Amino acid sequence: MEPRTSRSTPRAVPGKPMPAHPAMAPAALALALARAAELVCGPMNEILPTLSAAIAPLLSHTVAAELSGHCSHSPFKVHGEAAARGITAADLQALGALVTPGHVWQGAAVLGGTERDVVAAASEAAPMAGRPPLLVLVRTSPGPPLGEADAATVQHLWDLATGHRARIYIEAVPGALAQSRASAAERARVITELGEAHEATLTALLGVLRSRSLDDRAARDRAVDLAGSALVALRATADRDQKLTEEPAAEAFTRLADSLHPLFRHCAMRLELAPPEAETAETAVPADVAHLARAAVRTLVLAMTAQDGVHRIHVRWRIADCHLVAAVRDDGPGESARAALDTRRVAQRLAALGGTLAVDALPGWGTTATVTLPLGTAPGPRAEPLAGLHPRETEVLGHLAQGHRNRTIAEALHISESTVKFHVANILAKLGVSSRGEAAALLHAVA
């Protein structure tokens, strides 16, 4: 569905990257900073509602929707009135083509089959997410465009929210990663069950309607067309969902290359890139695997550039045996120890998704660091229990892993201690453990 403006042209905040704007009043500045702190300190699954509340004093709106490619388990989210549930990810994708990152867009667009007055912002704070994360706000009623200062505040809050969320997922913080995997597993299960149920029903319907024992041929033909169209639509929905949660291997490597080139722009070292082979270029790579692989490779490249005697760094990606294998090789003295390259706990972060790091240093020939990540679910019988936890339970488990007591967890998540106890009991039962320490150990073993 293509967005359109009901007025002559979309209203947009003019200028290049957001220009300087008049100073905010102290009270307004204090409120904006308080909301920013809530975004950073609050639970990940409450970022959109918190952001909506932060923007409400600046812009009265009934719906806040987002499309963020870096969130692998739920890239499309909607917060607001029930009537707005007709808004789809396709609506936001079409609108996103009109929005320039850093420039607040204001105008009329068709969302959920209805023309609405909206304000939209795209962020460059998460450059590795592919398409810039998009925020769309449906105004309560048409009105004058936002002023420069208010538009800049909306943009800054969205940049803060997307940058914070991207950092959590890219750095593979154990609690957030467990939530991502649990949500993704549950989502995949529901989609599979729904798809199987619909396909079985429609296939049976087609079998009956194609029977020659029916007399009304015209009605039968019409019903066959409808059922066939429904099957096509169902499969198209699955394809769209796959595009949001996976990246082609070649595209994932291109994003890595784009992030590495600036590191060598003013450097005497030469960067050599070897993308996946043509026959595996379109292999689907889960978004969380692609993000983690890029983060690991960037860390290793930075560590290698800090060595003396390195003139060339070679980065290669390939798909082999259902694994993504990324190799980073330099032409230095070949004396680097694994500890020197693993300065940011790369191996620990890779282990969260069942990945490994191998370092091979050969004196006189250079050092090669190899990252290997499975394209499927991380192996191991104890990794799967986390998929049964709800988002709030994974947050509580993350606090347990840090040794926090019930009162500290309650204050951090803004819930009562009795609710924390309820969540802890559920966590122990679902994980099949008898103590908080065992639950924490299980999370550390997975992450």
C-alpha positions in Angstrom: 0.0 0.0 0.0 1.6 3.2 -1.1 1.4 6.3 1.2 0.2 9.5 -0.3 -0.2 13.1 1.0 -3.6 14.6 1.0 -2.1 18.1 0.8 0.0 19.3 -2.1 3.3 18.0 -0.7 4.4 16.2 2.4 5.2 18.6 5.2 8.8 18.1 6.2 11.2 19.7 8.6 13.6 21.6 6.2 17.3 21.4 6.2 20.2 19.0 6.2 21.1 17.0 9.3 19.0 18.6 12.0 20.1 22.2 12.5 20.5 24.0 15.8 17.2 24.9 17.4 16.2 27.4 20.1 17.1 26.4 23.6 14.4 24.4 25.5 12.8 25.7 28.7 14.4 24.2 31.8 11.2 22.4 32.7 10.9 20.9 29.2 14.5 20.0 29.1 14.3 18.2 32.5 11.2 16.3 31.3 13.0 15.3 28.1 16.0 14.1 30.0 13.8 12.1 32.5 12.1 10.4 29.5 15.5 9.6 28.0 16.6 8.0 31.3 13.4 5.9 31.2 14.1 4.7 27.7 17.6 3.6 28.7 16.8 2.1 32.1 13.4 0.6 31.4 12.6 -2.9 30.0 13.3 -3.5 26.3 9.7 -4.5 25.6 8.4 -1.1 27.0 10.6 1.2 24.8 7.8 2.0 22.4 5.2 2.9 25.1 7.8 4.9 27.0 8.8 6.7 23.8 5.1 7.5 23.0 4.6 8.9 26.5 7.7 11.1 26.1 6.5 12.5 22.8 2.9 13.0 23.9 3.5 16.5 25.4 5.0 17.7 22.1 2.6 15.9 19.8 -0.8 14.6 20.6 -1.1 11.2 18.9 -3.3 8.1 19.2 -0.9 5.5 17.7 2.9 4.9 17.8 4.3 2.3 15.4 7.8 1.2 14.6 9.6 -0.9 12.1 13.2 -1.8 13.3 15.2 -4.3 11.3 17.7 -4.9 14.1 15.1 -6.5 16.3 15.0 -10.0 15.1 12.1 -11.4 17.1 9.5 -8.5 16.6 10.6 -5.9 14.1 7.1 -4.4 13.7 5.3 -3.0 16.8 2.2 -0.9 17.3 1.1 0.9 20.5 -2.1 2.7 20.8 -5.8 2.6 20.1 -7.3 -0.8 19.1 -8.7 0.6 15.9 -5.1 1.1 14.6 -4.3 -2.6 14.6 -5.0 -2.6 10.9 -1.7 -0.9 10.3 0.8 -3.3 8.8 4.5 -3.6 8.3 4.0 -3.2 4.6 2.4 0.2 5.3 5.4 1.4 7.2 7.8 0.0 4.6 6.1 2.1 1.9 6.1 5.2 4.1 9.8 4.7 5.0 10.8 5.3 1.4 9.7 8.9 1.8 11.5 9.6 5.1 15.1 10.7 5.2 17.1 9.7 8.3 17.6 12.8 10.6 14.7 14.7 9.0 11.2 14.5 10.6 8.6 13.9 7.9 5.0 15.3 8.4 2.1 14.7 6.1 -0.8 12.4 5.2 -0.3 8.7 4.5 -2.5 5.7 4.0 -2.1 3.3 7.0 -4.4 0.3 7.5 -6.5 1.4 4.5 -7.2 4.8 6.0 -5.6 8.1 5.2 -4.1 9.5 8.4 -2.2 12.6 9.4 1.3 11.3 10.6 4.7 12.4 11.8 7.6 10.0 10.9 11.2 9.8 11.8 14.0 7.5 10.6 17.2 7.0 12.6 20.8 6.4 11.6 21.8 5.5 15.1 21.7 1.8 14.2 23.6 1.7 10.9 23.9 -2.1 10.9 20.2 -2.6 10.9 19.9 -2.3 7.1 16.9 -0.1 6.4 16.9 2.8 9.0 14.5 2.1 11.9 11.3 4.0 11.4 8.9 5.6 13.9 5.4 6.6 12.8 3.1 8.7 15.0 -0.6 9.1 14.0 -1.8 12.5 15.1 -5.0 12.8 17.2 -6.2 15.4 14.7 -4.7 17.4 11.8 -2.9 20.4 12.9 0.1 22.7 12.1 3.5 21.1 11.6 5.7 20.6 14.6 8.1 23.4 15.4 11.8 23.0 14.8 12.7 22.4 18.5 9.9 19.9 19.0 10.7 18.0 15.8 14.4 17.9 16.8 13.4 16.4 20.2 11.3 13.7 18.6 14.3 12.8 16.3 16.8 12.8 19.2 14.5 10.6 21.4 14.1 8.1 18.5 17.8 8.1 17.8 18.4 7.4 21.5 15.9 4.5 21.6 17.2 2.9 18.4 20.8 3.3 19.3 20.2 1.8 22.8 18.3 -1.2 21.5 20.8 -1.8 18.7 23.7 -1.8 21.1 22.0 -4.4 23.4 21.3 -6.8 20.5 24.6 -6.3 18.6 26.7 -6.8 21.8 24.6 -9.9 22.5 23.9 -9.1 26.2 22.8 -12.5 27.6 19.4 -11.4 29.0 18.4 -9.6 25.8 19.6 -12.5 23.6 17.7 -15.0 25.7 14.5 -12.9 25.2 15.2 -12.6 21.5 15.6 -16.4 21.1 12.6 -17.2 23.3 10.3 -14.8 21.4 11.6 -16.0 18.1 11.0 -19.6 19.0 7.5 -18.9 20.2 6.7 -16.8 17.1 8.0 -19.6 14.8 5.9 -22.2 16.6 2.7 -20.1 16.3 3.4 -19.3 12.7 4.0 -22.9 11.8 0.9 -24.1 13.6 -1.2 -21.5 12.0 0.2 -22.1 8.6 -0.3 -25.9 8.9 -3.9 -25.4 10.0 -4.8 -23.0 7.2 -3.1 -25.1 4.6 -4.8 -28.3 5.7 -8.2 -26.6 5.7 -7.8 -25.0 2.3 -6.3 -28.2 0.8 -9.3 -30.1 2.0 -11.6 -27.5 0.7 -10.0 -27.6 -2.7 -10.3 -31.4 -2.8 -14.1 -31.2 -2.1 -14.7 -28.4 -4.6 -12.8 -30.2 -7.3 -15.0 -33.2 -7.0 -17.0 -34.0 -10.1 -20.0 -35.0 -8.1 -20.9 -31.3 -7.6 -23.4 -29.9 -10.1 -22.9 -26.2 -9.9 -19.7 -25.8 -11.9 -19.6 -22.0 -11.8 -19.9 -22.0 -8.0 -17.2 -24.7 -7.8 -14.8 -22.7 -10.0 -15.4 -19.6 -8.0 -14.7 -21.4 -4.8 -11.5 -22.9 -6.2 -10.3 -19.5 -7.2 -10.9 -18.1 -3.7 -9.3 -21.0 -2.0 -6.3 -20.9 -4.3 -5.9 -17.1 -3.7 -6.0 -17.7 0.0 -3.2 -20.2 -0.2 -1.1 -17.8 -2.2 -1.7 -15.0 0.3 -0.8 -17.4 3.2 2.5 -18.3 1.5 3.2 -14.6 0.7 2.8 -13.7 4.4 5.3 -16.3 5.3 7.7 -14.9 2.7 7.3 -11.4 4.1 8.0 -12.6 7.6 11.1 -14.4 6.4 12.4 -11.2 4.8 12.0 -9.3 8.2 13.8 -12.0 10.2 16.6 -13.1 7.8 19.2 -11.6 5.6 20.7 -13.1 2.4 24.4 -13.9 3.1 25.6 -11.5 0.4 23.6 -8.7 1.8 24.7 -9.3 5.3 28.4 -9.3 4.1 27.8 -6.0 2.2 26.6 -4.3 5.4 29.8 -5.6 7.2 31.9 -4.2 4.4 30.2 -0.8 4.6 31.0 -0.6 8.3 34.7 -1.6 7.8 35.6 0.8 4.9 35.6 4.0 7.1 38.2 2.3 9.4 40.7 2.2 6.5 39.9 5.5 4.9 42.9 7.3 6.4 45.0 4.2 7.1 48.0 2.8 5.3 46.7 -0.7 5.7 44.9 -2.4 2.9 41.5 -4.1 3.4 40.7 -7.1 1.2 37.1 -8.5 1.2 36.0 -11.9 0.0 32.2 -12.2 0.0 30.2 -15.5 0.1 30.5 -17.5 -3.1 27.8 -17.0 -5.7 26.1 -20.3 -5.0 25.5 -19.4 -1.3 25.0 -15.7 -1.8 21.2 -16.0 -1.3 21.4 -18.3 1.7 19.2 -17.0 4.5 21.1 -15.9 7.6 19.1 -15.3 10.8 19.3 -11.6 11.7 20.7 -12.3 15.2 23.5 -14.5 13.7 24.3 -11.8 11.1 24.5 -9.0 13.7 26.7 -11.1 16.0 29.0 -12.1 13.2 29.5 -8.5 12.0 30.2 -7.4 15.6 32.8 -10.1 16.1 34.5 -9.4 12.8 34.7 -5.6 13.5 36.2 -6.3 16.9 38.8 -8.6 15.5 39.7 -6.2 12.7 40.2 -3.4 15.2 42.4 -5.6 17.3 44.5 -6.5 14.3 44.9 -2.9 13.1 46.4 -2.0 16.5 49.4 -4.4 15.9 52.7 -3.3 14.5 53.9 -4.6 11.2 50.5 -5.2 9.7 50.0 -3.9 6.1 47.0 -6.0 4.9 43.9 -7.4 6.5 41.8 -10.0 4.6 38.1 -10.7 5.6 36.3 -13.6 4.1 32.7 -15.0 4.7 31.5 -18.3 3.5 28.6 -20.7 4.1 29.6 -24.3 4.9 27.7 -27.2 6.5 24.9 -24.9 7.7 27.4 -22.6 9.4 28.5 -19.0 8.8 32.3 -19.0 8.8 34.1 -15.6 8.9 37.9 -15.5 8.7 40.0 -12.4 9.5 43.7 -12.7 8.5 46.5 -10.2 8.7 50.1 -10.3 7.3 51.7 -9.3 10.6 54.5 -11.0 12.6 52.1 -13.8 13.6 52.8 -13.5 17.3 49.4 -12.5 18.5 47.9 -14.6 21.3 44.2 -15.3 21.4 43.8 -13.1 24.5 45.2 -10.1 22.6 42.5 -10.4 19.9 39.7 -11.4 22.3 39.7 -8.0 24.1 35.9 -7.7 24.1 35.1 -11.3 25.0 34.3 -12.2 21.5 34.3 -15.9 22.2 31.9 -15.5 25.1 29.5 -13.6 22.9 29.7 -16.1 20.1 29.0 -18.9 22.6 25.6 -17.4 23.2 24.5 -18.6 19.8 26.6 -21.8 19.7 29.5 -20.1 17.9 33.2 -20.5 18.4 36.4 -18.5 17.9 39.7 -20.0 16.7 43.0 -18.1 16.5 46.0 -19.5 14.5 49.2 -17.4 14.7 52.1 -18.5 12.6 55.4 -16.6 13.2 56.5 -14.8 10.0 53.2 -15.5 8.2 50.5 -13.6 10.2 47.5 -14.4 12.3 44.1 -15.8 11.3 41.0 -15.6 13.5 38.0 -17.7 12.5 34.5 -17.1 13.7 32.0 -20.0 13.2 28.3 -19.6 13.9 25.5 -22.1 13.2 22.7 -20.9 11.0 20.1 -22.8 13.1 19.3 -22.9 16.8 22.4 -23.3 19.0 22.9 -27.0 19.7 22.8 -28.5 23.2 19.9 -29.9 25.3 20.0 -27.1 27.9 19.7 -24.2 25.5 16.1 -24.9 24.5 14.4 -24.4 28.0 14.9 -20.6 27.6 12.5 -20.7 24.6 9.7 -21.4 27.1 10.2 -18.2 29.1 8.0 -15.2 28.6 9.7 -11.8 28.0 9.2 -10.6 31.6 10.6 -13.9 32.9 13.7 -13.6 30.8 14.2 -10.1 32.2 13.9 -11.5 35.8 16.3 -14.3 34.9 18.8 -11.8 33.7 18.7 -10.1 37.1 19.0 -13.5 38.8 22.2 -14.1 36.8 23.6 -10.9 38.2 22.9 -12.0 41.8 20.1 -9.4 42.4 17.6 -10.0 45.2 13.8 -9.8 44.9 13.6 -6.2 46.1 16.3 -5.0 43.7 14.6 -6.8 40.8 11.2 -5.3 41.7 12.6 -1.8 41.8 14.4 -2.2 38.5 11.3 -3.6 36.7 8.8 -1.4 38.5 6.8 -4.4 39.8 6.0 -5.7 43.3 8.2 -8.2 45.2 5.3 -10.7 45.2 5.2 -10.5 41.4 9.0 -11.1 41.3 8.5 -14.2 43.5 5.8 -15.5 41.1 8.1 -15.0 38.1 11.0 -16.7 39.9 8.8 -19.8 40.7 7.7 -20.0 37.1 11.3 -19.7 35.9 12.5 -22.5 38.2 9.7 -24.8 37.1 10.2 -24.1 33.4 13.9 -24.6 33.5 13.7 -27.7 35.6 16.0 -26.4 38.3 15.6 -26.1 42.1 17.4 -22.9 43.0 18.0 -19.4 41.8 21.7 -20.2 41.5 21.0 -23.1 39.2 18.8 -20.9 37.0 21.6 -18.3 36.8 24.1 -20.9 36.0 21.9 -22.2 33.1 21.7 -18.7 31.6 25.4 -18.3 31.8 26.0 -21.7 30.2 23.8 -20.6 27.3 25.1 -17.1 27.0 
